[in-house]
């Protein structure tokens, strides 16, 4: 049995509720090979630069703000700036 034949068999066994998800994933796999921007991102070098203490503190502060509800929806900020 070829790989494609096996794939067709797997698709035939999928419940109807999973067809859309499988289709989206297959579309993603195909687009991944044809999208030059995505290819560049996927092939980019790993950034192993360490996180500085002030950056970590800023992230923790932002996480606290989110947890305490001290944030605004993006739509609200965009309206404020006429965007």
Phi, psi and omega in degrees: 000129179284164180299319180293321178297319177297319178297316177301319179296318178297318179298318179298332181276348182294140172291151181307326183292344182255356183300314182299316180297317180296319180297315179298320180293318178296321176298320178298313180301320180291315182295329181299328182274346184249358184258108183296327179292314179298319178300319179297316179295317180294330182263002181293150179294146177291133179269105182256022178293134182289156179273128180284158182300318181293328177291318179297319177297321179295320178296315179298320178297317179296320178297321176296316179301318179296313181298327182269003178072027182268029181243167178237148177296146179305319181301322179295316179294319179297318178299319180301325180263010177070030181256000000 
